[in-house]
Amino acid sequence: MRELVENIIEKLDYFEIECEELKKDAYDELDRNEFPDNQYLWSIIGSMAELLE
């Protein structure tokens, strides 16, 4: 999961999309539970993916 989140964050940074709060939430949630069953982390990933669209 960490690799997925870091790849998305790299893309957000590349396109200079401002979403510092989402990035912080993603890393905080990874520290709590980095496993694929983390629904809140998937929600954050979905929000970041929407910004990339």
Backbone atoms as SQL, in Angstrom:
CREATE TABLE atoms (id INTEGER PRIMARY KEY, chain TEXT, resi INTEGER, resn TEXT, atom TEXT, x REAL, y REAL, z REAL);
INSERT INTO atoms VALUES
  (1, 'A', 1, 'MET', 'N', 0.829, -1.197, 0.000),
  (2, 'A', 1, 'MET', 'CA', 0.000, 0.000, 0.000),
  (3, 'A', 1, 'MET', 'C', 0.872, 1.259, 0.000),
  (4, 'A', 2, 'ARG', 'N', 1.976, 1.183, 0.719),
  (5, 'A', 2, 'ARG', 'CA', 2.840, 2.360, 0.814),
  (6, 'A', 2, 'ARG', 'C', 3.354, 2.760, -0.577),
  (7, 'A', 3, 'GLU', 'N', 3.726, 1.775, -1.384),
  (8, 'A', 3, 'GLU', 'CA', 4.215, 2.073, -2.729),
  (9, 'A', 3, 'GLU', 'C', 3.147, 2.755, -3.574),
  (10, 'A', 4, 'LEU', 'N', 1.927, 2.268, -3.474),
  (11, 'A', 4, 'LEU', 'CA', 0.812, 2.850, -4.226),
  (12, 'A', 4, 'LEU', 'C', 0.607, 4.310, -3.834),
  (13, 'A', 5, 'VAL', 'N', 0.555, 4.572, -2.544),
  (14, 'A', 5, 'VAL', 'CA', 0.348, 5.939, -2.054),
  (15, 'A', 5, 'VAL', 'C', 1.502, 6.846, -2.490),
  (16, 'A', 6, 'GLU', 'N', 2.730, 6.353, -2.370),
  (17, 'A', 6, 'GLU', 'CA', 3.878, 7.177, -2.744),
  (18, 'A', 6, 'GLU', 'C', 3.895, 7.468, -4.246),
  (19, 'A', 7, 'ASN', 'N', 3.477, 6.501, -5.062),
  (20, 'A', 7, 'ASN', 'CA', 3.402, 6.737, -6.509),
  (21, 'A', 7, 'ASN', 'C', 2.367, 7.802, -6.836),
  (22, 'A', 8, 'ILE', 'N', 1.228, 7.738, -6.197),
  (23, 'A', 8, 'ILE', 'CA', 0.185, 8.742, -6.442),
  (24, 'A', 8, 'ILE', 'C', 0.671, 10.119, -5.992),
  (25, 'A', 9, 'ILE', 'N', 1.317, 10.184, -4.846),
  (26, 'A', 9, 'ILE', 'CA', 1.818, 11.462, -4.342),
  (27, 'A', 9, 'ILE', 'C', 2.885, 12.033, -5.277),
  (28, 'A', 10, 'GLU', 'N', 3.739, 11.169, -5.831),
  (29, 'A', 10, 'GLU', 'CA', 4.737, 11.638, -6.803),
  (30, 'A', 10, 'GLU', 'C', 4.055, 12.279, -8.008),
  (31, 'A', 11, 'LYS', 'N', 2.983, 11.654, -8.477),
  (32, 'A', 11, 'LYS', 'CA', 2.258, 12.195, -9.628),
  (33, 'A', 11, 'LYS', 'C', 1.579, 13.521, -9.274),
  (34, 'A', 12, 'LEU', 'N', 1.023, 13.600, -8.073),
  (35, 'A', 12, 'LEU', 'CA', 0.415, 14.861, -7.637),
  (36, 'A', 12, 'LEU', 'C', 1.457, 15.968, -7.586),
  (37, 'A', 13, 'ASP', 'N', 2.634, 15.645, -7.066),
  (38, 'A', 13, 'ASP', 'CA', 3.712, 16.633, -7.001),
  (39, 'A', 13, 'ASP', 'C', 4.184, 17.030, -8.396),
  (40, 'A', 14, 'TYR', 'N', 4.276, 16.052, -9.296),
  (41, 'A', 14, 'TYR', 'CA', 4.724, 16.321, -10.660),
  (42, 'A', 14, 'TYR', 'C', 3.802, 17.316, -11.356),
  (43, 'A', 15, 'PHE', 'N', 2.502, 17.131, -11.166),
  (44, 'A', 15, 'PHE', 'CA', 1.529, 18.032, -11.788),
  (45, 'A', 15, 'PHE', 'C', 1.243, 19.259, -10.927),
  (46, 'A', 16, 'GLU', 'N', 1.965, 19.402, -9.836),
  (47, 'A', 16, 'GLU', 'CA', 1.856, 20.541, -8.926),
  (48, 'A', 16, 'GLU', 'C', 0.427, 20.736, -8.422),
  (49, 'A', 17, 'ILE', 'N', -0.208, 19.623, -8.067),
  (50, 'A', 17, 'ILE', 'CA', -1.556, 19.664, -7.512),
  (51, 'A', 17, 'ILE', 'C', -1.437, 19.804, -5.995),
  (52, 'A', 18, 'GLU', 'N', -2.018, 20.852, -5.473),
  (53, 'A', 18, 'GLU', 'CA', -1.947, 21.128, -4.040),
  (54, 'A', 18, 'GLU', 'C', -2.963, 20.288, -3.282),
  (55, 'A', 19, 'CYS', 'N', -2.495, 19.442, -2.416),
  (56, 'A', 19, 'CYS', 'CA', -3.387, 18.643, -1.565),
  (57, 'A', 19, 'CYS', 'C', -2.612, 18.163, -0.346),
  (58, 'A', 20, 'GLU', 'N', -1.990, 19.090, 0.322),
  (59, 'A', 20, 'GLU', 'CA', -1.133, 18.759, 1.464),
  (60, 'A', 20, 'GLU', 'C', -1.884, 17.998, 2.557),
  (61, 'A', 21, 'GLU', 'N', -3.129, 18.358, 2.772),
  (62, 'A', 21, 'GLU', 'CA', -3.914, 17.691, 3.822),
  (63, 'A', 21, 'GLU', 'C', -4.134, 16.212, 3.478),
  (64, 'A', 22, 'LEU', 'N', -4.433, 15.931, 2.210),
  (65, 'A', 22, 'LEU', 'CA', -4.613, 14.532, 1.795),
  (66, 'A', 22, 'LEU', 'C', -3.314, 13.747, 1.938),
  (67, 'A', 23, 'LYS', 'N', -2.206, 14.361, 1.571),
  (68, 'A', 23, 'LYS', 'CA', -0.915, 13.691, 1.698),
  (69, 'A', 23, 'LYS', 'C', -0.623, 13.364, 3.158),
  (70, 'A', 24, 'LYS', 'N', -0.864, 14.345, 4.028),
  (71, 'A', 24, 'LYS', 'CA', -0.622, 14.137, 5.459),
  (72, 'A', 24, 'LYS', 'C', -1.522, 13.020, 5.993),
  (73, 'A', 25, 'ASP', 'N', -2.805, 13.065, 5.612),
  (74, 'A', 25, 'ASP', 'CA', -3.738, 12.024, 6.058),
  (75, 'A', 25, 'ASP', 'C', -3.309, 10.649, 5.564),
  (76, 'A', 26, 'ALA', 'N', -2.840, 10.574, 4.321),
  (77, 'A', 26, 'ALA', 'CA', -2.420, 9.287, 3.751),
  (78, 'A', 26, 'ALA', 'C', -1.241, 8.718, 4.531),
  (79, 'A', 27, 'TYR', 'N', -0.243, 9.536, 4.819),
  (80, 'A', 27, 'TYR', 'CA', 0.917, 9.043, 5.569),
  (81, 'A', 27, 'TYR', 'C', 0.544, 8.681, 7.008),
  (82, 'A', 28, 'ASP', 'N', -0.320, 9.481, 7.624),
  (83, 'A', 28, 'ASP', 'CA', -0.772, 9.156, 8.985),
  (84, 'A', 28, 'ASP', 'C', -1.494, 7.814, 9.003),
  (85, 'A', 29, 'GLU', 'N', -2.344, 7.600, 8.011),
  (86, 'A', 29, 'GLU', 'CA', -3.114, 6.366, 7.954),
  (87, 'A', 29, 'GLU', 'C', -2.213, 5.174, 7.634),
  (88, 'A', 30, 'LEU', 'N', -1.201, 5.377, 6.807),
  (89, 'A', 30, 'LEU', 'CA', -0.232, 4.310, 6.525),
  (90, 'A', 30, 'LEU', 'C', 0.502, 3.901, 7.794),
  (91, 'A', 31, 'ASP', 'N', 0.813, 4.879, 8.642),
  (92, 'A', 31, 'ASP', 'CA', 1.487, 4.572, 9.908),
  (93, 'A', 31, 'ASP', 'C', 0.587, 3.770, 10.840),
  (94, 'A', 32, 'ARG', 'N', -0.715, 4.014, 10.775),
  (95, 'A', 32, 'ARG', 'CA', -1.666, 3.298, 11.627),
  (96, 'A', 32, 'ARG', 'C', -1.939, 1.888, 11.120),
  (97, 'A', 33, 'ASN', 'N', -2.241, 1.796, 9.819),
  (98, 'A', 33, 'ASN', 'CA', -2.606, 0.499, 9.243),
  (99, 'A', 33, 'ASN', 'C', -2.307, 0.533, 7.755),
  (100, 'A', 34, 'GLU', 'N', -1.280, -0.166, 7.349),
  (101, 'A', 34, 'GLU', 'CA', -0.815, -0.118, 5.973),
  (102, 'A', 34, 'GLU', 'C', -1.378, -1.272, 5.130),
  (103, 'A', 35, 'PHE', 'N', -2.281, -2.032, 5.700),
  (104, 'A', 35, 'PHE', 'CA', -2.810, -3.207, 5.009),
  (105, 'A', 35, 'PHE', 'C', -3.993, -2.842, 4.108),
  (106, 'A', 36, 'PRO', 'N', -4.242, -3.650, 3.071),
  (107, 'A', 36, 'PRO', 'CA', -5.299, -3.345, 2.093),
  (108, 'A', 36, 'PRO', 'C', -6.721, -3.298, 2.659),
  (109, 'A', 37, 'ASP', 'N', -6.934, -3.746, 3.878),
  (110, 'A', 37, 'ASP', 'CA', -8.286, -3.706, 4.448),
  (111, 'A', 37, 'ASP', 'C', -8.628, -2.361, 5.076),
  (112, 'A', 38, 'ASN', 'N', -7.741, -1.388, 4.952),
  (113, 'A', 38, 'ASN', 'CA', -7.944, -0.066, 5.544),
  (114, 'A', 38, 'ASN', 'C', -8.866, 0.767, 4.643),
  (115, 'A', 39, 'GLN', 'N', -10.133, 0.820, 5.005),
  (116, 'A', 39, 'GLN', 'CA', -11.134, 1.528, 4.197),
  (117, 'A', 39, 'GLN', 'C', -10.855, 3.026, 4.097),
  (118, 'A', 40, 'TYR', 'N', -10.409, 3.625, 5.206),
  (119, 'A', 40, 'TYR', 'CA', -10.153, 5.065, 5.190),
  (120, 'A', 40, 'TYR', 'C', -9.001, 5.391, 4.241),
  (121, 'A', 41, 'LEU', 'N', -7.981, 4.555, 4.225),
  (122, 'A', 41, 'LEU', 'CA', -6.852, 4.771, 3.321),
  (123, 'A', 41, 'LEU', 'C', -7.307, 4.671, 1.870),
  (124, 'A', 42, 'TRP', 'N', -8.185, 3.713, 1.567),
  (125, 'A', 42, 'TRP', 'CA', -8.715, 3.603, 0.206),
  (126, 'A', 42, 'TRP', 'C', -9.518, 4.843, -0.170),
  (127, 'A', 43, 'SER', 'N', -10.218, 5.404, 0.782),
  (128, 'A', 43, 'SER', 'CA', -10.982, 6.626, 0.531),
  (129, 'A', 43, 'SER', 'C', -10.038, 7.781, 0.179),
  (130, 'A', 44, 'ILE', 'N', -8.933, 7.880, 0.903),
  (131, 'A', 44, 'ILE', 'CA', -7.938, 8.926, 0.635),
  (132, 'A', 44, 'ILE', 'C', -7.327, 8.719, -0.751),
  (133, 'A', 45, 'ILE', 'N', -7.001, 7.469, -1.071),
  (134, 'A', 45, 'ILE', 'CA', -6.434, 7.154, -2.386),
  (135, 'A', 45, 'ILE', 'C', -7.427, 7.545, -3.492),
  (136, 'A', 46, 'GLY', 'N', -8.697, 7.248, -3.273),
  (137, 'A', 46, 'GLY', 'CA', -9.721, 7.624, -4.248),
  (138, 'A', 46, 'GLY', 'C', -9.793, 9.127, -4.441),
  (139, 'A', 47, 'SER', 'N', -9.712, 9.881, -3.361),
  (140, 'A', 47, 'SER', 'CA', -9.743, 11.345, -3.452),
  (141, 'A', 47, 'SER', 'C', -8.535, 11.880, -4.217),
  (142, 'A', 48, 'MET', 'N', -7.374, 11.300, -3.974),
  (143, 'A', 48, 'MET', 'CA', -6.176, 11.736, -4.682),
  (144, 'A', 48, 'MET', 'C', -6.272, 11.372, -6.163),
  (145, 'A', 49, 'ALA', 'N', -6.823, 10.211, -6.469),
  (146, 'A', 49, 'ALA', 'CA', -6.975, 9.788, -7.864),
  (147, 'A', 49, 'ALA', 'C', -7.943, 10.727, -8.603),
  (148, 'A', 50, 'GLU', 'N', -8.982, 11.161, -7.947),
  (149, 'A', 50, 'GLU', 'CA', -9.926, 12.102, -8.561),
  (150, 'A', 50, 'GLU', 'C', -9.222, 13.411, -8.930),
  (151, 'A', 51, 'LEU', 'N', -8.316, 13.849, -8.072),
  (152, 'A', 51, 'LEU', 'CA', -7.582, 15.084, -8.367),
  (153, 'A', 51, 'LEU', 'C', -6.695, 14.913, -9.606),
  (154, 'A', 52, 'LEU', 'N', -6.213, 13.700, -9.825),
  (155, 'A', 52, 'LEU', 'CA', -5.350, 13.450, -10.986),
  (156, 'A', 52, 'LEU', 'C', -6.146, 13.362, -12.290),
  (157, 'A', 53, 'GLU', 'N', -7.435, 13.115, -12.193),
  (158, 'A', 53, 'GLU', 'CA', -8.255, 13.027, -13.409),
  (159, 'A', 53, 'GLU', 'C', -8.328, 14.355, -14.020);
